[in-house]
Amino acid sequence: MDIEQKQAEIIDLLVKRASTCKGEALVSIIIEATSHPCLFAFSEILALPNVAQLQGSPNSVYLDLLRLFAHGTWSDYKCNATRIPQLAPDQILKLKQLTLLTLAESNKVLPYDTLMAELDVTNVRELEDFLINECMYAGIVRGKLDQLKRCFEVPFAAGRDLRPGQLGNMLHTLSTWLNTSENLLVSIQDKIKWADNMSEMDKKHRKEVEEGVEEVKKSLSMKGDVDMRGNKEMFGEPSGVMDYEEDGIRPKRRRHPVTR
């Protein structure tokens, strides 16, 4: 089972449970969701009316906690640690995993120095162990560790919940991409049409050249036949000429009488 399918099943289960809970029972589900090792999306839980009703209640800090895991990072937690419940080790790990996903949204090459600063990691060995064991093995990212360049190359990272206002930016980006794709398609079609026209012109030119070559061959062949017939008519057969000349000019010998 892939991570998306497994996560979807977990979300469905938690949403069903949370939709019928209030108070401490709902707080317990929020803590479970933010600690679950296979859950990285929280917007469905946030959208529940009874979860929104935590705002202004004694348990409103847990609504802030859920929002932090939906949209925030480890740095956000450090800046607001006094207003958010203290995190358990599983929650700390998850929030750092989510922080990596946020960093990978805008940069596919993440320097080690940036990662260590954002994740509060003190050395490269600890950072690489986190990236391999807690992120790549978990299936939330695919990447390559470049120890020589001290960076993490990330061709794939799982997506996070959309932040408020992010949907409009995504729609604008998709609209721009669609327009660019349509213009590119028109350009490709024009080039294909131009290539087809050039191919037809090339075929036509080749045919004309071949026909011209055949005409030249025929012309040369006819000229050769005419020249040969003319030579025969002018000179006749060589043996006949010799016979004629021999018969026409050779003097006849007269025999003298022999005296006895």
Salt bridges, closest charged atoms under 4 A:
GLU32 OE1 - ARG17 NH2 3.01
ASP64 OD1 - ARG67 NH1 3.83
GLU105 OE1 - ARG163 NH2 3.52
ASP113 OD1 - ARG150 NH2 2.93
ASP120 OD1 - LYS78 NZ 3.24
ASP129 OD2 - ARG125 NE 3.47
ASP202 OD2 - ARG206 NH2 3.01
GLU214 OE2 - LYS217 NZ 4.00
ASP227 OD2 - LYS223 NZ 3.32
